[in-house]
Amino acid sequence: MKNLPAQIRNTLRWIAILAPMAILVGSASAFFLWSLDAVTRVRFTYPGLIFLLPIAGLCIGLIYQHYGKSTDGGNNLLFDEIHQPGAGIPRRMAPLILFSTLVTHLFGGSAGREGTAIQMGGSIAATCARIFKLDAAHVRILLMAGVAAGFGSIFGTPIAGAVFALEVLIIGKVQYDGLIPCFFASILADWSCRAWGIGHTHYHVEVPAVGSIMDGTLMAQVIAAAIAFGLVSLLFSNISHHLSAAFKTYIPRAEFRPVVGGLIVIGLFFLAGTGDYLGLGVLGDRPDAVTLPAMFTSTEIPASAWIWKLVFTIVTLSAGFKGGEVTPLFFIGAALGNFLAILFGAPVDLFAALGFIAIFAGATNTPLASIFLGMELFGAGNGLYFATACLIAYRCSGSKGIYTSQKSGLPKILVFENDK
């Protein structure tokens, strides 16, 4: 190997490191997706499990209090380590987040799955970094690749996974030094996940008929909707941060916060009069359930569906339950898009898709990843509308997102000198 040119040696070494990491992350995502489907169906079979949510929260709180330690930082811990490698990512992060997320969903907490996938990816990547004895600069790239692998494999969107890992760390800046490792890891992790026979939810979005007048009207509607998506993503982020701070202020014992949060979720369950806003929101326990796929076809989705999901999710996650925000954000965005489509007389499937990706763009400050996400999930035919919605939502979502460790890079818009 010493006789090979340095560039080839470096490439082969990266492949030797990235390949096993990505395969492990993809396999972990496959197991997680299978398990998540299983616990969701168990909850449908035994709906009374919701009343044990406070006890489940206490168990999660105690586990993290005694064994989790720093891993309770979740995605933010991982992003901090990428910004400044040195503190390390504990090996126990992956099994703890996997177990606690499944418990959250089993008992009805409204949470997502991307946080789990990203943290598993980061934990596995950190373990590989220790095995290969990498220095800080290479650890940083490998952790980014782990994030890409986790995101790409959990949603079946390898391009969006790679771009997300490059874009999410610093607002307004893309980390191009990790481009090829993240792209390679995300693709391989996605292939590995699919090799286990795990499928992803499919959505069909029609491309509107071409016509100059109709196109202008539709674009105006897309712009108006995008502003709403950006403002709702800002609302989600701000309320999440304030409620999380309130839980910490008024309930100093961390293990008791999920208990109180679980009780509030039960109260919300009775107020809403339905269990449709519990759990992930992708599967339903009956044909007329309010689910994420239904928002692309149904005109019977309640106008308040996005509000209910927003409240359920913020309470669940702010109290200390585990999972992630992204899939609930997809639900919130698609529900709001469905409502706006009916209000405007616009295509329901298109506006559900726009909300799906645009609120994600605004809440995570990752407009490029969101555009690729839309094209991978819904097809490239509506790419202009996807880009318009994501960029405007990103601009309207404020200077902060859901990730507190996300650094500020470039401003979202340059201010003229006379306006400063």
C-alpha positions as CSV (number, residue, x, y, z in Angstrom):
1,M,0.0,0.0,0.0
2,K,3.0,2.3,0.6
3,N,3.7,2.2,-3.1
4,L,0.4,3.7,-4.0
5,P,0.0,7.4,-4.6
6,A,-0.9,9.3,-1.4
7,Q,-4.4,10.3,-2.8
8,I,-5.3,6.7,-3.5
9,R,-4.0,5.6,-0.1
10,N,-6.1,8.3,1.6
11,T,-9.2,7.3,-0.3
12,L,-8.8,3.6,0.5
13,R,-8.3,4.4,4.2
14,W,-11.4,6.5,4.3
15,I,-13.4,3.8,2.6
16,A,-12.1,1.2,5.1
17,I,-13.3,3.5,7.9
18,L,-16.6,4.8,6.5
19,A,-17.9,1.5,5.0
20,P,-18.3,-0.5,8.2
21,M,-19.6,2.6,10.1
22,A,-22.2,3.3,7.5
23,I,-23.3,-0.4,7.3
24,L,-23.7,-0.5,11.1
25,V,-25.7,2.7,11.1
26,G,-27.9,1.6,8.3
27,S,-28.5,-1.7,10.1
28,A,-29.3,0.1,13.3
29,S,-31.8,2.3,11.5
30,A,-33.4,-0.8,10.0
31,F,-33.8,-2.3,13.5
32,F,-35.1,0.9,14.9
33,L,-37.7,1.4,12.1
34,W,-38.9,-2.2,12.5
35,S,-39.1,-1.8,16.3
36,L,-40.9,1.5,16.0
37,D,-43.5,0.0,13.8
38,A,-43.9,-2.9,16.2
39,V,-44.4,-0.7,19.3
40,T,-46.8,1.6,17.5
41,R,-49.0,-1.4,16.6
42,V,-48.8,-2.6,20.2
43,R,-50.1,0.8,21.4
44,F,-52.9,0.6,18.9
45,T,-53.8,-2.8,20.3
46,Y,-53.7,-1.6,23.9
47,P,-54.8,2.1,23.8
48,G,-54.8,2.2,27.6
49,L,-51.0,2.3,27.5
50,I,-51.3,6.1,27.3
51,F,-52.2,6.2,31.0
52,L,-48.8,4.7,31.8
53,L,-46.9,7.5,30.0
54,P,-46.0,9.3,33.3
55,I,-44.5,6.1,34.7
56,A,-42.6,5.5,31.4
57,G,-41.3,9.0,31.7
58,L,-40.1,8.5,35.2
59,C,-38.2,5.4,34.0
60,I,-36.6,7.3,31.1
61,G,-35.7,10.2,33.5
62,L,-34.1,7.8,36.1
63,I,-32.2,5.9,33.4
64,Y,-30.7,9.1,32.0
65,Q,-30.1,10.5,35.5
66,H,-28.1,7.5,36.6
67,Y,-26.6,6.1,33.4
68,G,-27.1,8.7,30.6
69,K,-25.2,11.6,32.2
70,S,-24.0,13.8,29.3
71,T,-25.8,11.8,26.6
72,D,-29.0,13.7,27.7
73,G,-27.7,16.5,25.5
74,G,-28.7,14.5,22.5
75,N,-28.2,16.1,19.1
76,N,-26.7,19.2,20.6
77,L,-24.0,17.1,22.4
78,L,-23.2,15.6,19.0
79,F,-23.1,18.9,17.2
80,D,-20.9,20.4,20.0
81,E,-18.5,17.5,19.5
82,I,-18.3,18.1,15.8
83,H,-17.6,21.8,16.4
84,Q,-14.9,21.1,18.9
85,P,-13.8,17.4,19.1
86,G,-12.4,16.3,22.4
87,A,-15.1,15.6,25.0
88,G,-16.1,12.4,23.2
89,I,-19.4,10.8,22.5
90,P,-20.2,8.0,25.0
91,R,-20.8,4.5,23.6
92,R,-24.0,4.2,25.6
93,M,-25.7,7.0,23.7
94,A,-26.9,4.7,20.9
95,P,-28.6,2.0,23.1
96,L,-30.0,4.6,25.5
97,I,-31.6,6.7,22.8
98,L,-32.9,3.6,21.0
99,F,-34.5,2.2,24.2
100,S,-35.9,5.5,25.4
101,T,-37.4,6.5,22.0
102,L,-39.2,3.1,21.7
103,V,-40.6,3.5,25.3
104,T,-41.8,7.1,24.4
105,H,-43.6,5.8,21.3
106,L,-45.0,2.7,23.0
107,F,-46.8,4.7,25.7
108,G,-48.0,7.5,23.3
109,G,-45.5,10.3,23.5
110,S,-45.6,12.6,20.4
111,A,-42.0,12.4,19.1
112,G,-40.0,11.7,16.0
113,R,-37.2,9.4,14.9
114,E,-34.5,11.5,13.3
115,G,-33.0,12.4,16.7
116,T,-32.6,8.7,17.5
117,A,-31.1,7.9,14.1
118,I,-28.6,10.9,14.2
119,Q,-27.5,10.0,17.8
120,M,-27.1,6.3,16.9
121,G,-25.1,7.4,13.8
122,G,-22.9,9.7,15.9
123,S,-22.4,7.2,18.6
124,I,-21.4,4.5,16.2
125,A,-19.1,6.9,14.3
126,A,-17.4,7.9,17.6
127,T,-16.8,4.3,18.5
128,C,-15.2,3.7,15.0
129,A,-13.1,6.8,15.6
130,R,-11.7,5.3,18.8
131,I,-11.1,2.0,17.2
132,F,-9.1,3.6,14.3
133,K,-7.4,6.1,16.7
134,L,-8.3,9.1,14.5
135,D,-7.1,12.6,15.3
136,A,-9.5,15.5,16.1
137,A,-9.8,16.6,12.5
138,H,-10.7,13.2,11.2
139,V,-13.1,12.6,14.1
140,R,-15.0,15.7,13.1
141,I,-15.5,14.4,9.5
142,L,-16.4,10.9,10.7
143,L,-19.0,12.3,13.1
144,M,-20.5,14.4,10.3
145,A,-20.6,11.2,8.2
146,G,-22.4,9.4,11.0
147,V,-25.1,12.1,11.1
148,A,-25.5,11.9,7.3
149,A,-25.8,8.1,7.5
150,G,-28.4,8.2,10.3
151,F,-30.5,10.8,8.6
152,G,-30.2,9.4,5.1
153,S,-31.1,5.8,6.2
154,I,-34.0,6.7,8.5
155,F,-35.9,8.6,5.8
156,G,-34.5,6.8,2.8
157,T,-33.1,10.1,1.4
158,P,-29.4,9.7,1.1
159,I,-28.8,13.0,-0.8
160,A,-30.7,15.0,1.8
161,G,-29.0,13.1,4.6
162,A,-25.5,14.1,3.3
163,V,-26.5,17.8,2.7
164,F,-28.2,18.0,6.1
165,A,-25.0,16.9,7.9
166,L,-23.0,19.5,5.9
167,E,-25.5,22.3,6.4
168,V,-26.9,21.9,9.9
169,L,-23.8,22.8,11.9
170,I,-23.5,26.5,11.0
171,I,-26.4,28.6,9.8
172,G,-25.5,30.0,6.3
173,K,-22.4,27.8,5.8
174,V,-21.9,24.4,4.2
175,Q,-19.0,22.3,5.4
176,Y,-17.6,21.2,2.1
177,D,-14.6,19.4,3.7
178,G,-17.0,16.6,4.6
179,L,-18.9,16.4,1.3
180,I,-17.6,13.1,-0.1
181,P,-17.4,11.2,3.2
182,C,-21.0,12.3,4.1
183,F,-22.3,11.5,0.7
184,F,-20.6,8.0,0.6
185,A,-21.8,7.2,4.2
186,S,-25.4,8.3,3.6
187,I,-25.7,6.3,0.4
188,L,-24.2,3.1,1.9
189,A,-26.3,3.4,5.1
190,D,-29.4,3.8,3.0
191,W,-28.5,0.7,1.0
192,S,-27.8,-1.2,4.2
193,C,-31.1,-0.3,5.7
194,R,-33.0,-1.3,2.6
195,A,-31.0,-4.6,2.3
196,W,-32.8,-5.6,5.5
197,G,-36.1,-5.4,3.8
198,I,-37.1,-2.1,5.5
199,G,-39.3,0.1,3.3
200,H,-40.2,3.8,3.7
201,T,-43.5,5.7,3.3
202,H,-44.2,6.6,-0.3
203,Y,-46.0,9.8,-1.3
204,H,-47.3,10.7,-4.7
205,V,-47.5,14.4,-5.6
206,E,-48.8,15.4,-9.0
207,V,-47.1,18.1,-11.1
208,P,-49.7,20.9,-11.7
209,A,-50.6,21.5,-15.3
210,V,-48.5,24.1,-17.1
211,G,-50.2,27.5,-17.9
212,S,-48.9,31.0,-17.5
213,I,-51.9,32.5,-15.6
214,M,-52.4,29.4,-13.4
215,D,-48.7,29.2,-12.7
216,G,-48.6,32.8,-11.5
217,T,-51.6,32.3,-9.3
218,L,-50.1,29.1,-7.9
219,M,-46.7,30.7,-7.3
220,A,-48.4,33.5,-5.3
221,Q,-50.2,30.9,-3.2
222,V,-46.9,29.0,-2.6
223,I,-45.2,32.2,-1.5
224,A,-48.1,33.0,0.9
225,A,-48.0,29.5,2.3
226,A,-44.2,29.6,2.7
227,I,-44.4,32.6,4.9
228,A,-46.9,30.8,7.1
229,F,-44.7,27.7,7.2
230,G,-41.7,29.9,8.3
231,L,-43.7,31.6,11.0
232,V,-45.0,28.3,12.3
233,S,-41.5,26.9,12.4
234,L,-40.4,30.0,14.4
235,L,-43.3,29.5,16.7
236,F,-42.4,25.8,17.2
237,S,-38.7,26.6,18.0
238,N,-39.5,29.5,20.4
239,I,-42.2,27.7,22.4
240,S,-40.0,24.6,22.6
241,H,-37.0,26.5,24.0
242,H,-39.2,28.4,26.5
243,L,-41.1,25.4,27.7
244,S,-38.0,23.4,28.1
245,A,-36.5,26.2,30.2
246,A,-39.7,26.4,32.2
247,F,-39.6,22.6,33.0
248,K,-36.0,23.0,34.2
249,T,-36.8,26.0,36.3
250,Y,-39.9,24.8,38.0
251,I,-39.0,21.0,38.2
252,P,-35.3,20.9,39.2
253,R,-35.3,17.1,39.5
254,A,-34.8,15.9,35.9
255,E,-36.4,12.5,36.4
256,F,-39.8,14.2,37.4
257,R,-40.1,16.4,34.3
258,P,-41.3,13.6,32.1
259,V,-43.8,12.6,34.7
260,V,-45.4,16.0,34.6
261,G,-45.1,16.1,30.9
262,G,-46.8,12.7,30.6
263,L,-49.7,13.9,32.7
264,I,-50.1,17.0,30.5
265,V,-50.1,14.8,27.4
266,I,-52.9,12.6,28.9
267,G,-54.8,15.8,29.5
268,L,-54.3,16.9,25.9
269,F,-55.4,13.5,24.8
270,F,-58.8,14.0,26.5
271,L,-59.1,17.6,25.2
272,A,-58.4,16.6,21.6
273,G,-60.8,13.6,21.9
274,T,-58.5,11.4,19.8
275,G,-55.3,9.6,19.9
276,D,-54.3,10.7,16.4
277,Y,-51.8,13.2,17.7
278,L,-49.9,10.6,19.8
279,G,-46.8,8.8,18.6
280,L,-45.2,9.3,15.3
281,G,-48.3,10.2,13.2
282,V,-47.4,8.0,10.2
283,L,-49.6,5.0,11.0
284,G,-53.3,5.1,12.0
285,D,-55.4,2.7,14.1
286,R,-58.4,3.2,11.8
287,P,-59.1,4.2,8.1
288,D,-60.2,7.7,8.9
289,A,-57.3,8.5,11.3
290,V,-55.4,11.8,10.9
291,T,-52.0,10.6,9.6
292,L,-49.2,12.0,7.6
293,P,-50.0,10.1,4.4
294,A,-53.7,11.0,4.7
295,M,-52.8,14.7,4.4
296,F,-51.7,14.2,0.8
297,T,-55.1,12.9,-0.3
298,S,-57.8,13.8,2.1
299,T,-59.8,17.0,2.3
300,E,-61.3,16.0,5.6
301,I,-58.2,16.7,7.8
302,P,-59.3,19.0,10.7
303,A,-58.1,22.6,10.3
304,S,-56.7,22.4,13.8
305,A,-54.6,19.2,13.3
306,W,-51.3,21.1,12.9
307,I,-51.9,23.0,16.2
308,W,-52.7,19.9,18.1
309,K,-49.6,18.1,16.9
310,L,-47.5,21.1,17.6
311,V,-48.7,21.2,21.2
312,F,-48.5,17.5,21.8
313,T,-44.9,17.4,20.5
314,I,-43.6,20.4,22.3
315,V,-44.9,19.1,25.6
316,T,-43.5,15.6,25.0
317,L,-40.0,16.7,24.0
318,S,-39.6,19.7,26.4
319,A,-40.5,17.4,29.3
320,G,-37.6,15.1,28.5
321,F,-39.1,12.3,26.4
322,K,-36.9,11.1,23.5
323,G,-37.2,10.8,19.8
324,G,-36.8,13.9,17.8
325,E,-38.7,16.8,16.3
326,V,-38.5,16.2,12.6
327,T,-41.3,13.7,11.8
328,P,-43.7,15.7,14.0
329,L,-42.6,18.8,12.0
330,F,-43.4,16.9,8.8
331,F,-46.9,16.2,10.2
332,I,-47.4,19.8,11.4
333,G,-46.3,21.2,8.0
334,A,-48.3,18.7,5.9
335,A,-51.4,19.4,8.0
336,L,-51.0,23.2,7.7
337,G,-50.3,22.7,4.0
338,N,-53.5,20.7,3.6
339,F,-55.5,23.4,5.4
340,L,-54.0,26.2,3.2
341,A,-54.6,24.2,0.0
342,I,-58.3,23.9,0.8
343,L,-58.4,27.6,1.8
344,F,-56.7,28.7,-1.5
345,G,-58.3,26.1,-3.7
346,A,-54.8,24.7,-4.5
347,P,-53.6,21.1,-5.0
348,V,-53.8,19.3,-1.6
349,D,-50.9,16.9,-2.3
350,L,-48.6,19.7,-3.5
351,F,-49.2,22.0,-0.5
352,A,-48.9,19.1,2.0
353,A,-45.5,18.3,0.4
354,L,-44.6,22.0,0.6
355,G,-45.5,22.2,4.3
356,F,-43.7,18.9,5.0
357,I,-40.3,20.2,3.8
358,A,-40.7,24.0,4.4
359,I,-41.4,23.8,8.1
360,F,-38.4,21.5,8.4
361,A,-36.3,24.0,6.5
362,G,-37.3,26.8,8.8
363,A,-37.0,24.9,12.1
364,T,-33.6,23.3,11.3
365,N,-32.1,26.2,9.2
366,T,-31.3,23.7,6.4
367,P,-33.0,24.9,3.2
368,L,-30.8,23.1,0.8
369,A,-31.2,19.7,2.5
370,S,-35.0,20.4,2.6
371,I,-35.1,21.0,-1.1
372,F,-33.3,17.8,-1.8
373,L,-35.6,16.0,0.7
374,G,-38.6,17.2,-1.3
375,M,-37.2,16.0,-4.6
376,E,-36.2,12.6,-3.2
377,L,-39.5,12.0,-1.5
378,F,-41.9,13.7,-4.0
379,G,-40.1,13.9,-7.3
380,A,-38.2,16.7,-9.0
381,G,-41.2,17.9,-11.1
382,N,-42.2,20.5,-8.5
383,G,-38.6,21.5,-7.7
384,L,-39.3,25.2,-8.3
385,Y,-42.1,25.2,-5.8
386,F,-40.1,23.2,-3.3
387,A,-37.2,25.6,-3.5
388,T,-39.4,28.7,-3.3
389,A,-41.2,27.3,-0.2
390,C,-38.0,26.2,1.6
391,L,-36.1,29.4,1.0
392,I,-38.9,31.7,2.0
393,A,-39.7,29.6,5.1
394,Y,-36.0,29.6,6.0
395,R,-35.9,33.4,5.7
396,C,-39.1,33.9,7.9
397,S,-38.1,31.5,10.6
398,G,-35.9,33.8,12.7
399,S,-32.2,33.5,13.6
400,K,-32.5,30.4,15.8
401,G,-33.8,26.9,15.2
402,I,-34.6,23.8,17.2
403,Y,-30.9,23.0,17.7
404,T,-29.3,25.2,20.4
405,S,-25.8,24.1,19.4
406,Q,-26.2,25.2,15.8
407,K,-23.8,28.1,15.3
408,S,-24.6,31.4,13.5
409,G,-22.5,31.9,10.4
410,L,-23.8,34.3,7.7
411,P,-26.9,36.3,8.2
412,K,-30.0,35.1,6.4
413,I,-30.1,38.4,4.5
414,L,-27.6,41.2,4.1
415,V,-28.7,44.5,5.5
416,F,-28.1,47.7,3.6
417,E,-25.6,50.0,5.3
418,N,-28.2,52.8,5.8
419,D,-30.6,50.4,7.6
420,K,-28.1,49.2,10.2
